[in-house]
Amino acid sequence: MQHLIIVCGILLLMVQCQAALTAIDLLPAPDTGQLTTLAEALGQVLQHSEMSQRQTLYIHMQFSATSSHPQLLELLARVLDILPATASQTRCLFEQRPMEYRPYVHAVLLLVDDIRALRTVYRKLHATSDLSLTLIYMMRPQPTAAMKLLWQRSVLNVAILVVEEQQQRVMMLSFYPYSATHGCRVIKASIVNQYVAAVGRWANDDFFPDKLSNFFGCTLTCATWPDMPYLVRQPNGQFVGIEGELLQFMAANLNFSIGIYWLNNSQVRDTFNESGWVFDQIFANAEYALGGFHYKPNEGTDMPYSQSKYYFMSHIMLITNLPSAYSPYEKLAFPFHPLLWQAICLVLALGCLSLWLLQRFWKHLPHHPYYQFLVLTMGGNLLSRELPLRNSFRLLFVTWLLWSWVMRSAYQSGMYQLLRQDKQRHPPQTIAEVIEQRYTIQMVEGNGDRWLASLPELRTQQLRQLTASELHSFAGLAESSGSNQRLAIITPYEYFGYFRKVHEMSRRLHLVRERIFTQQLAFNVRRHSHLIGVLNKQIMLAHSHGFLEHWTRKYVSAVDASDESTERISAIPTYGGTTSTTQVSNDDDNNTDTNTNTITDMDANANDDEEEDEAPAEALRVLSFKELAALFYLTVWSMLFAILVFGLELLLHK
């Protein structure tokens, strides 16, 4: 019994489907005059709109009912006859085949019979962005359903031709997702043009009106997280930072309100996941995302998002602390090369050893000139009758005096230059030097795999996770400067620039100029979103007017600035024993009045400045105790050692 009921139900369903298909096939077909009017209307759009400027016209013909095929084919033949045969535009016909995504501006003509055929065309196409100029003719139109489908596929540059049966009018329909009358994201078919059959032309030439130049105050939600110098929202609602200024720039140009979807720390870390699943969650709550996302899909996989043009190039670099300064004793050795010092010490040691061996084991000391010369050189005394009178000894003695004088003069000149400088140990200038000097590399949790993939040499180094962000870790790194610790932080260049702008202690940090790699920052949107074209235009506008460079200088003062940590800063006392430091700000707005006053004062007091510069010049020639500390301590230690030797001699000869 149950099987009988099921069979009857199936038969009844088949009868209903057959009746529906028969009803569809029996729908009245357009007459010859109507086909001619439609062909002329379609042909004029293809010839006089932006579609004629495209290299190729992609034609898709899709039908659900078999009776629609000859009608659509005849309409297509009439349209092609109207188009000029000499046109350089290539035409490609695809019948009963779904569309493919084309990542460039192109022209598409769709001939379908109903909404099912339209869905079939877009079945495998997740999105088409706003790059396609799409002209659609539907035999049995369902404008509202068609517009919603196109909105889901981000097809905005679209025109649908429908025929009003009662008045036999050919109308062009489209939709405005942001409108002052319809509201925000209300998809409703609107008449944008009408074909006047009496004169054989359209009412106007605007077939694809711009829909995203004005958002009419609608809210566009941005997914991001607060992080200076990129973006921070102040209590008054204003945004500061490079990306914050760019966001406000776009909102003012496009007339939209900024909504924020703040990502938490776990969501930010999930952007490292290669599957990219977190972007489904992000774009379910926001239209676009802003920030340095680290996810890069594997080759051969579909990206869960699309990227705009790059608005910023972020350089990943190493920041190190400054090594400790050379001690006063080490500074004394700088004028000579270490090999020369070794040679001098070796000669002195051999001379002392030779004299001790001669006096110890030689019963009768020799009276050879070389022996007397060795005694004199090592600080010994000779009686006048023991002095040699030969010319060879005098030549040897004069040669020794000249050699000593040259050595003394060279050492004295080099030492004078070194004593005037607060000489620091040279910080590493390349990544290879950082690795060679065994610095402890610090990095934010989660970045290790990404940076080690770009620089495998770091695997041999001591790696440490930062307990805070890079920006909050610079202060501790600066405090470690001057100690025996060797620490470094891998960070984007902008963090160091922003820290350098707002903290004076940045002078105690060193930037390794060699880059680990460069990261491009871009807006992220859902796959092939209609916002891509809008964002790209605004980014190019900001670049062409220099706004991005202006905001970069405003928030990151270290960009293209000289690294003061590598300069040798002289420790020169001025009057009163203090030094004055003049700091120059990079903010042009704050320096306008200061620069004007400075120029005026220079013109009025030029002579006074010259006289004041002469007084400090005299003071610069005076050496301080700090510069002579090594000589002072060596003198003290030598005198103490001499006193000790004198006491031992008294005890031995008592």
C-alpha positions as CSV (number, residue, x, y, z in Angstrom):
1,M,0.0,0.0,0.0
2,Q,2.8,2.4,0.9
3,H,4.6,1.6,-2.3
4,L,1.4,2.3,-4.3
5,I,1.1,5.7,-2.6
6,I,4.7,6.6,-3.4
7,V,4.3,5.6,-7.1
8,C,1.1,7.6,-7.4
9,G,2.8,10.6,-5.9
10,I,5.7,10.4,-8.3
11,L,3.3,10.1,-11.3
12,L,1.3,13.1,-10.1
13,L,4.5,15.1,-9.7
14,M,5.7,14.2,-13.2
15,V,2.3,15.3,-14.6
16,Q,2.6,18.7,-12.8
17,C,6.1,19.2,-14.1
18,Q,5.1,18.3,-17.7
19,A,2.2,20.7,-17.5
20,A,4.5,23.5,-16.2
21,L,7.0,22.9,-19.0
22,T,4.2,22.9,-21.6
23,A,2.9,26.2,-20.1
24,I,6.3,27.7,-20.4
25,D,6.7,26.5,-24.0
26,L,3.4,28.0,-24.9
27,L,4.3,31.5,-23.7
28,P,3.8,34.0,-26.5
29,A,7.1,34.7,-28.4
30,P,8.1,38.2,-29.5
31,D,6.9,39.1,-32.9
32,T,9.2,40.2,-35.7
33,G,8.7,43.9,-35.1
34,Q,9.5,43.5,-31.4
35,L,12.6,41.5,-32.2
36,T,13.8,44.2,-34.6
37,T,13.2,46.9,-31.9
38,L,15.1,44.8,-29.3
39,A,18.0,44.1,-31.7
40,E,18.3,47.9,-32.4
41,A,18.2,48.7,-28.7
42,L,20.8,46.2,-27.8
43,G,23.0,47.1,-30.8
44,Q,23.0,50.8,-29.8
45,V,24.1,50.0,-26.3
46,L,26.9,47.8,-27.6
47,Q,28.1,50.5,-30.0
48,H,27.6,53.7,-28.0
49,S,28.5,52.7,-24.4
50,E,31.7,51.8,-22.7
51,M,31.3,48.3,-23.9
52,S,32.5,49.3,-27.4
53,Q,35.9,50.2,-26.0
54,R,36.6,46.7,-24.8
55,Q,38.8,44.4,-26.9
56,T,36.4,41.4,-26.7
57,L,32.7,41.0,-26.4
58,Y,31.8,37.9,-24.5
59,I,28.3,36.6,-25.4
60,H,26.6,34.0,-23.3
61,M,23.3,32.5,-24.3
62,Q,21.5,30.4,-21.7
63,F,17.9,29.0,-21.8
64,S,15.8,26.8,-19.5
65,A,13.0,26.0,-22.1
66,T,14.0,24.5,-25.4
67,S,11.5,26.7,-27.2
68,S,13.5,29.8,-26.2
69,H,16.6,28.7,-28.1
70,P,15.5,29.7,-31.6
71,Q,14.1,33.0,-30.4
72,L,17.3,33.9,-28.6
73,L,19.4,32.8,-31.5
74,E,17.4,34.9,-34.0
75,L,17.7,37.9,-31.7
76,L,21.5,37.4,-31.5
77,A,21.7,37.1,-35.3
78,R,19.9,40.4,-35.7
79,V,22.1,42.1,-33.1
80,L,25.3,41.0,-34.9
81,D,23.9,42.2,-38.2
82,I,23.4,45.7,-36.7
83,L,26.9,45.8,-35.3
84,P,29.5,47.1,-37.9
85,A,31.4,44.3,-39.5
86,T,34.6,46.4,-39.6
87,A,34.7,46.7,-35.8
88,S,38.0,45.6,-34.2
89,Q,36.2,44.1,-31.3
90,T,36.4,40.3,-31.1
91,R,33.1,38.4,-30.3
92,C,33.1,35.1,-28.4
93,L,29.9,33.1,-28.1
94,F,29.4,30.7,-25.2
95,E,26.1,28.7,-25.3
96,Q,24.8,26.8,-22.3
97,R,28.1,27.3,-20.4
98,P,28.7,29.1,-17.1
99,M,30.8,32.2,-16.9
100,E,34.4,32.4,-15.8
101,Y,36.0,35.1,-13.7
102,R,38.0,37.6,-15.8
103,P,40.2,39.9,-13.7
104,Y,40.1,42.9,-16.0
105,V,37.4,45.3,-17.4
106,H,35.5,43.4,-20.1
107,A,32.1,43.5,-21.9
108,V,29.5,40.8,-21.5
109,L,26.2,40.3,-23.3
110,L,23.8,37.8,-21.7
111,L,20.7,36.4,-23.5
112,V,18.6,34.4,-21.2
113,D,15.0,33.4,-21.0
114,D,14.3,33.4,-17.3
115,I,15.9,33.7,-13.8
116,R,16.8,30.0,-13.7
117,A,19.0,30.5,-16.8
118,L,20.6,33.5,-15.2
119,R,21.4,31.5,-12.1
120,T,22.9,28.8,-14.3
121,V,25.2,31.3,-15.9
122,Y,26.5,32.5,-12.5
123,R,26.4,29.0,-10.9
124,K,30.2,28.5,-10.7
125,L,31.1,32.1,-10.5
126,H,31.5,33.2,-6.9
127,A,31.9,36.9,-7.9
128,T,32.8,39.1,-10.8
129,S,33.7,42.3,-9.0
130,D,32.8,45.5,-10.8
131,L,35.0,44.9,-13.7
132,S,32.4,43.6,-16.1
133,L,30.1,45.8,-18.2
134,T,27.1,43.5,-18.4
135,L,24.1,43.9,-20.7
136,I,21.3,41.4,-20.1
137,Y,18.1,40.6,-22.0
138,M,15.5,38.4,-20.2
139,M,12.5,37.0,-22.2
140,R,10.5,36.4,-19.0
141,P,12.0,39.0,-16.6
142,Q,12.0,38.8,-12.9
143,P,13.8,42.1,-12.1
144,T,13.8,41.9,-8.3
145,A,15.2,38.4,-8.2
146,A,17.7,39.2,-11.0
147,M,19.0,42.3,-9.2
148,K,19.5,40.4,-5.9
149,L,21.4,37.7,-7.7
150,L,23.7,40.3,-9.3
151,W,24.2,42.1,-6.0
152,Q,25.3,38.8,-4.4
153,R,27.8,38.4,-7.3
154,S,29.0,42.0,-7.0
155,V,27.9,42.8,-10.6
156,L,27.1,46.5,-10.4
157,N,27.8,47.8,-13.9
158,V,24.7,46.0,-15.2
159,A,21.8,46.9,-17.4
160,I,18.8,44.6,-17.9
161,L,16.5,45.1,-20.9
162,V,12.9,44.3,-20.5
163,V,9.8,44.8,-22.6
164,E,6.7,46.2,-21.1
165,E,3.9,44.1,-22.7
166,Q,1.1,46.7,-22.3
167,Q,2.7,49.7,-23.8
168,Q,5.3,47.8,-25.8
169,R,8.2,49.8,-24.3
170,V,11.8,48.7,-24.1
171,M,13.2,49.8,-20.8
172,M,16.6,49.5,-19.2
173,L,16.7,48.5,-15.5
174,S,19.4,48.5,-12.9
175,F,19.8,49.0,-9.2
176,Y,21.4,51.4,-6.8
177,P,22.7,49.6,-3.6
178,Y,23.3,53.0,-1.9
179,S,20.7,55.7,-2.6
180,A,19.2,58.7,-0.9
181,T,15.7,57.4,-1.7
182,H,16.1,53.7,-1.4
183,G,18.4,53.6,1.5
184,C,21.5,51.5,2.2
185,R,21.8,48.1,0.6
186,V,18.2,48.0,-0.5
187,I,18.2,46.2,-3.8
188,K,15.4,47.5,-5.9
189,A,15.0,47.7,-9.7
190,S,15.0,51.2,-11.1
191,I,14.5,52.5,-14.6
192,V,17.7,54.1,-15.8
193,N,16.9,54.6,-19.5
194,Q,14.1,54.0,-22.1
195,Y,14.3,53.3,-25.8
196,V,12.2,55.7,-27.8
197,A,11.0,53.6,-30.8
198,A,9.5,56.6,-32.6
199,V,13.0,58.1,-33.1
200,G,14.9,54.9,-32.9
201,R,17.3,55.8,-30.1
202,W,17.6,55.8,-26.3
203,A,16.4,58.7,-24.2
204,N,20.0,59.3,-23.0
205,D,23.5,58.0,-23.4
206,D,24.2,57.1,-19.8
207,F,23.8,53.3,-19.9
208,F,26.0,52.4,-16.9
209,P,25.6,55.1,-14.3
210,D,28.2,55.3,-11.5
211,K,26.8,53.7,-8.3
212,L,29.7,53.9,-5.9
213,S,30.9,57.5,-6.1
214,N,28.5,58.5,-3.2
215,F,27.4,56.2,-0.4
216,F,24.9,58.7,0.9
217,G,26.1,58.4,4.5
218,C,25.7,54.6,4.7
219,T,27.9,52.8,7.1
220,L,30.8,50.7,5.8
221,T,32.3,48.5,8.5
222,C,36.0,48.1,8.7
223,A,37.6,45.1,10.5
224,T,40.9,46.1,12.2
225,W,42.6,46.5,15.5
226,P,44.1,49.5,17.3
227,D,47.8,49.8,16.8
228,M,50.0,52.9,16.4
229,P,51.4,54.3,14.2
230,Y,48.8,52.7,11.9
231,L,45.3,53.3,13.5
232,V,43.9,54.4,16.8
233,R,40.4,55.8,17.5
234,Q,40.4,58.8,19.8
235,P,37.5,59.4,22.4
236,N,36.1,62.1,20.1
237,G,35.7,59.6,17.3
238,Q,38.5,60.8,15.1
239,F,41.2,58.4,13.8
240,V,44.9,59.0,14.0
241,G,47.7,57.0,12.4
242,I,48.7,56.3,8.8
243,E,45.8,54.0,8.1
244,G,43.4,56.1,10.2
245,E,44.1,59.2,8.1
246,L,43.6,57.1,4.9
247,L,40.3,55.8,6.3
248,Q,39.0,59.3,7.1
249,F,40.2,60.5,3.7
250,M,38.2,57.9,1.9
251,A,35.1,58.4,4.1
252,A,35.1,62.1,3.3
253,N,35.5,61.6,-0.5
254,L,32.9,58.8,-0.8
255,N,30.4,60.2,1.9
256,F,30.2,57.1,4.1
257,S,30.2,56.6,7.8
258,I,33.0,54.5,9.3
259,G,32.0,51.5,11.3
260,I,34.6,49.5,13.2
261,Y,34.6,45.8,13.9
262,W,37.5,45.4,16.4
263,L,39.4,42.1,16.0
264,N,40.5,40.5,19.2
265,N,43.9,39.0,19.8
266,S,42.9,35.5,18.9
267,Q,41.4,36.6,15.6
268,V,44.5,38.5,14.7
269,R,46.6,35.4,15.4
270,D,44.2,33.3,13.4
271,T,45.1,35.3,10.3
272,F,48.4,33.4,10.3
273,N,46.4,30.2,9.6
274,E,47.0,29.1,6.1
275,S,43.5,27.8,5.7
276,G,42.2,31.4,5.9
277,W,38.9,30.3,7.6
278,V,39.0,33.4,9.9
279,F,38.2,35.7,6.9
280,D,34.8,34.1,6.6
281,Q,34.1,35.3,10.1
282,I,35.6,38.7,9.4
283,F,33.6,39.4,6.3
284,A,30.4,38.2,7.9
285,N,30.7,41.3,10.1
286,A,32.6,43.8,8.0
287,E,32.8,45.0,4.3
288,Y,36.5,45.3,4.3
289,A,39.5,44.7,6.6
290,L,42.5,46.9,7.3
291,G,45.8,45.8,8.6
292,G,49.0,43.8,8.0
293,F,47.5,40.4,7.7
294,H,50.1,37.7,7.4
295,Y,48.0,35.0,5.7
296,K,49.2,34.1,2.3
297,P,47.3,31.2,0.6
298,N,49.2,28.3,-0.9
299,E,49.5,28.1,-4.6
300,G,46.7,26.4,-6.4
301,T,44.1,27.3,-3.7
302,D,41.3,29.9,-3.9
303,M,41.9,32.9,-1.7
304,P,39.1,33.6,0.7
305,Y,39.6,37.4,0.1
306,S,40.8,39.9,-2.5
307,Q,43.3,42.6,-2.0
308,S,43.3,46.2,-3.2
309,K,46.4,47.9,-4.5
310,Y,49.2,48.3,-2.0
311,Y,48.9,51.6,-0.1
312,F,52.1,51.1,2.1
313,M,55.3,49.2,1.9
314,S,56.4,48.0,5.4
315,H,60.0,47.0,5.8
316,I,60.8,44.3,8.4
317,M,64.1,45.1,10.0
318,L,66.3,44.6,13.1
319,I,66.6,47.0,16.0
320,T,69.5,46.5,18.4
321,N,70.8,48.1,21.5
322,L,74.0,50.0,21.5
323,P,77.1,48.1,22.8
324,S,79.0,49.3,25.7
325,A,81.7,52.0,25.1
326,Y,85.4,51.2,25.0
327,S,87.1,51.5,28.4
328,P,89.7,54.3,28.8
329,Y,92.5,51.6,28.7
330,E,91.2,50.2,25.4
331,K,91.2,53.7,23.9
332,L,94.9,54.0,24.6
333,A,95.6,51.1,22.3
334,F,93.6,52.4,19.3
335,P,96.4,54.5,17.6
336,F,98.4,51.3,16.8
337,H,97.4,48.1,15.2
338,P,97.3,45.1,17.5
339,L,100.1,43.4,15.5
340,L,102.3,46.4,16.2
341,W,101.5,46.3,20.0
342,Q,102.4,42.6,19.9
343,A,105.7,43.3,18.2
344,I,106.6,46.0,20.7
345,C,105.7,43.8,23.7
346,L,107.7,40.9,22.2
347,V,110.8,43.0,21.7
348,L,110.6,44.4,25.3
349,A,110.1,40.9,26.7
350,L,113.0,39.5,24.8
351,G,115.2,42.4,25.8
352,C,114.4,41.9,29.5
353,L,114.9,38.2,29.2
354,S,118.3,38.7,27.5
355,L,119.6,41.0,30.2
356,W,118.5,38.7,33.0
357,L,120.1,35.7,31.4
358,L,123.4,37.6,30.8
359,Q,123.5,38.9,34.3
360,R,122.5,35.5,35.7
361,F,124.8,33.2,33.9
362,W,127.6,35.3,32.4
363,K,130.5,35.8,34.7
364,H,132.2,38.6,32.8
365,L,129.6,40.9,31.2
366,P,130.5,41.8,27.5
367,H,131.6,45.2,26.5
368,H,130.1,44.9,23.0
369,P,128.2,48.0,21.7
370,Y,125.0,46.1,21.2
371,Y,125.0,45.0,24.8
372,Q,125.5,48.6,26.0
373,F,122.8,49.7,23.7
374,L,120.4,47.0,25.1
375,V,121.2,48.1,28.6
376,L,120.4,51.8,27.8
377,T,117.2,50.8,25.9
378,M,115.9,48.8,28.9
379,G,116.5,51.7,31.3
380,G,119.9,50.7,32.7
381,N,122.9,52.9,33.6
382,L,126.4,52.8,32.3
383,L,129.5,54.4,33.5
384,S,131.1,57.0,31.3
385,R,134.1,54.7,30.7
386,E,131.8,51.9,29.7
387,L,130.2,53.9,26.9
388,P,131.3,52.7,23.5
389,L,133.1,55.2,21.3
390,R,132.7,53.5,17.9
391,N,130.8,55.2,15.1
392,S,128.7,52.1,14.5
393,F,127.2,52.4,18.0
394,R,126.5,56.1,17.4
395,L,124.7,55.3,14.2
396,L,122.7,52.6,15.9
397,F,121.8,54.9,18.8
398,V,120.7,57.8,16.5
399,T,118.6,55.4,14.5
400,W,116.9,54.1,17.6
401,L,116.2,57.7,18.7
402,L,114.7,58.6,15.3
403,W,112.6,55.4,15.4
404,S,111.4,56.2,18.9
405,W,110.6,59.8,17.9
406,V,108.5,58.7,14.9
407,M,106.6,56.1,17.0
408,R,106.0,58.6,19.7
409,S,104.8,61.3,17.3
410,A,102.4,58.9,15.5
411,Y,101.0,57.6,18.8
412,Q,100.6,61.1,20.2
413,S,98.7,62.4,17.1
414,G,96.5,59.4,17.0
415,M,95.8,59.5,20.8
416,Y,95.0,63.2,20.7
417,Q,92.2,62.5,18.1
418,L,90.8,59.6,20.1
419,L,90.8,61.4,23.4
420,R,88.6,64.0,21.9
421,Q,85.8,61.5,21.1
422,D,83.5,59.5,23.2
423,K,84.2,56.4,21.1
424,Q,81.6,53.7,21.0
425,R,81.9,50.2,19.9
426,H,80.5,49.9,16.3
427,P,77.0,48.4,16.3
428,P,76.3,45.7,13.7
429,Q,75.6,47.1,10.2
430,T,74.3,44.0,8.5
431,I,72.1,41.0,9.5
432,A,75.2,38.8,9.1
433,E,77.0,40.8,11.7
434,V,74.1,40.5,14.1
435,I,74.2,36.7,13.6
436,E,78.0,36.6,14.0
437,Q,78.0,38.6,17.2
438,R,75.4,36.2,18.7
439,Y,72.7,38.7,19.5
440,T,69.6,37.5,21.3
441,I,66.7,37.9,18.8
442,Q,63.4,38.9,20.2
443,M,60.1,38.7,18.3
444,V,56.4,38.8,18.8
445,E,54.7,35.5,19.4
446,G,53.3,34.0,16.2
447,N,55.8,35.7,13.9
448,G,58.6,33.2,14.3
449,D,57.7,30.8,11.6
450,R,57.1,33.5,9.1
451,W,60.4,35.4,9.8
452,L,62.5,32.2,10.1
453,A,61.2,31.1,6.7
454,S,62.6,34.4,5.2
455,L,65.8,34.2,7.2
456,P,66.7,30.6,8.1
457,E,70.1,31.8,9.5
458,L,68.2,33.0,12.6
459,R,67.5,29.4,13.6
460,T,71.1,29.2,15.0
461,Q,70.5,32.3,17.2
462,Q,69.1,32.7,20.6
463,L,65.4,33.4,20.0
464,R,63.1,34.9,22.6
465,Q,59.4,35.8,22.6
466,L,58.4,39.3,23.5
467,T,56.1,39.6,26.5
468,A,54.6,42.8,25.0
469,S,54.3,44.4,21.6
470,E,57.4,45.7,19.7
471,L,56.4,49.3,20.4
472,H,56.3,48.7,24.2
473,S,59.5,46.7,24.2
474,F,61.7,49.5,22.7
475,A,62.1,51.2,26.1
476,G,63.6,48.1,27.7
477,L,65.8,47.6,24.7
478,A,67.1,51.2,25.0
479,E,67.8,50.7,28.7
480,S,70.0,47.8,28.0
481,S,72.3,49.9,25.8
482,G,75.7,50.4,27.2
483,S,75.7,47.0,29.0
484,N,77.2,43.7,28.0
485,Q,73.9,42.4,26.8
486,R,73.4,42.0,23.1
487,L,69.7,42.2,22.3
488,A,67.7,42.8,19.1
489,I,64.1,43.0,18.1
490,I,62.6,42.1,14.7
491,T,60.0,44.7,13.9
492,P,58.4,46.7,11.1
493,Y,60.3,49.9,10.4
494,E,57.2,52.0,11.2
495,Y,57.2,51.0,14.9
496,F,60.8,52.2,15.3
497,G,60.0,55.4,13.5
498,Y,57.0,56.2,15.6
499,F,59.0,55.4,18.8
500,R,61.8,57.6,17.6
501,K,59.4,60.5,17.1
502,V,57.8,60.4,20.6
503,H,60.8,59.2,22.7
504,E,64.1,60.9,23.2
505,M,65.7,57.6,24.3
506,S,65.5,56.3,20.7
507,R,69.1,57.7,20.3
508,R,70.1,54.7,22.3
509,L,68.8,52.3,19.7
510,H,70.4,51.2,16.5
511,L,68.6,50.3,13.2
512,V,70.2,47.7,11.0
513,R,69.7,49.1,7.6
514,E,69.5,45.8,5.8
515,R,65.9,44.5,5.4
516,I,64.8,41.1,6.3
517,F,61.9,41.4,3.8
518,T,59.2,43.9,2.7
519,Q,55.6,43.5,3.5
520,Q,52.9,45.2,1.4
521,L,49.8,46.6,3.2
522,A,46.5,46.5,1.4
523,F,42.8,46.6,2.0
524,N,41.3,43.1,2.2
525,V,37.7,42.5,1.1
526,R,35.6,39.4,0.4
527,R,36.5,37.6,-2.8
528,H,36.1,39.9,-5.8
529,S,34.1,42.4,-3.9
530,H,32.6,45.4,-5.7
531,L,34.6,47.6,-3.3
532,I,37.9,46.7,-4.9
533,G,37.6,49.3,-7.7
534,V,36.5,52.0,-5.2
535,L,39.4,51.3,-2.8
536,N,41.9,51.3,-5.6
537,K,40.8,54.7,-6.9
538,Q,41.1,56.2,-3.5
539,I,44.5,54.7,-2.9
540,M,45.8,56.0,-6.2
541,L,44.2,59.4,-5.5
542,A,46.0,59.6,-2.1
543,H,49.3,58.6,-3.7
544,S,49.0,61.1,-6.6
545,H,48.5,64.0,-4.2
546,G,51.2,62.9,-1.8
547,F,48.8,62.4,1.1
548,L,50.3,59.0,2.1
549,E,53.8,60.4,2.2
550,H,52.6,63.3,4.3
551,W,50.9,61.0,6.8
552,T,54.0,58.8,6.9
553,R,56.2,61.8,7.8
554,K,53.6,63.0,10.3
555,Y,53.5,59.7,12.3
556,V,56.8,58.1,11.4
557,S,59.6,60.6,11.7
558,A,62.4,58.0,11.2
559,V,61.5,57.4,7.6
560,D,64.6,58.2,5.4
561,A,66.3,59.9,8.5
562,S,69.9,59.4,9.3
563,D,70.7,56.9,12.1
564,E,72.1,59.0,14.9
565,S,73.2,56.0,16.9
566,T,76.1,55.3,14.4
567,E,77.5,58.8,14.6
568,R,80.4,59.5,17.0
569,I,79.1,62.1,19.4
570,S,81.9,64.1,21.1
571,A,81.7,64.4,24.8
572,I,82.8,68.1,24.9
573,P,82.1,70.2,28.0
574,T,80.7,73.7,27.6
575,Y,80.7,76.5,30.1
576,G,79.1,75.4,33.3
577,G,80.0,71.7,32.7
578,T,76.8,70.9,30.8
579,T,75.9,70.2,27.2
580,S,73.0,71.6,25.4
581,T,71.0,69.5,22.8
582,T,68.8,71.0,20.2
583,Q,66.1,68.7,18.9
584,V,64.5,69.2,15.6
585,S,60.9,68.1,15.0
586,N,59.7,66.8,11.7
587,D,56.2,68.2,12.1
588,D,56.1,71.1,9.5
589,D,53.0,72.6,11.1
590,N,54.7,73.1,14.5
591,N,57.9,74.6,13.0
592,T,56.4,77.3,10.8
593,D,56.6,80.1,13.4
594,T,60.0,78.9,14.7
595,N,61.6,78.9,11.3
596,T,60.3,82.4,10.6
597,N,61.6,83.8,13.8
598,T,65.0,82.1,13.3
599,I,65.5,83.7,9.9
600,T,64.6,87.1,11.3
601,D,67.0,86.8,14.2
602,M,69.8,85.6,11.8
603,D,69.5,88.7,9.7
604,A,69.5,91.1,12.7
605,N,72.2,89.5,14.8
606,A,74.6,88.0,12.3
607,N,77.6,89.7,13.8
608,D,76.7,88.7,17.4
609,D,76.5,85.0,16.4
610,E,80.0,85.1,14.9
611,E,81.5,86.5,18.1
612,E,79.7,84.0,20.2
613,D,81.0,81.1,18.1
614,E,84.6,82.1,18.8
615,A,84.3,81.6,22.6
616,P,83.2,78.0,22.5
617,A,85.9,77.3,19.9
618,E,88.6,78.2,22.5
619,A,86.9,75.9,25.1
620,L,87.0,73.0,22.7
621,R,90.8,72.8,22.9
622,V,90.7,71.9,26.6
623,L,90.8,68.2,27.5
624,S,88.6,67.0,30.2
625,F,89.4,64.6,33.0
626,K,87.2,62.0,31.4
627,E,89.3,62.2,28.2
628,L,92.5,61.9,30.3
629,A,91.2,59.3,32.7
630,A,93.2,56.4,31.3
631,L,96.5,58.3,31.4
632,F,95.8,59.4,35.0
633,Y,94.9,55.9,36.1
634,L,98.0,54.4,34.4
635,T,100.2,57.0,36.1
636,V,98.7,56.1,39.4
637,W,99.1,52.4,38.9
638,S,102.7,52.9,37.7
639,M,103.7,55.0,40.7
640,L,102.1,52.4,43.1
641,F,104.0,49.6,41.3
642,A,107.2,51.6,41.5
643,I,106.7,52.1,45.2
644,L,106.1,48.4,45.6
645,V,109.3,47.5,43.8
646,F,111.3,50.1,45.8
647,G,110.0,48.5,49.0
648,L,111.0,45.1,47.8
649,E,114.5,46.3,47.0
650,L,114.9,47.8,50.5
651,L,113.9,44.4,52.0
652,L,116.3,42.5,49.8
653,H,119.3,44.8,50.5
654,K,118.7,45.4,54.1
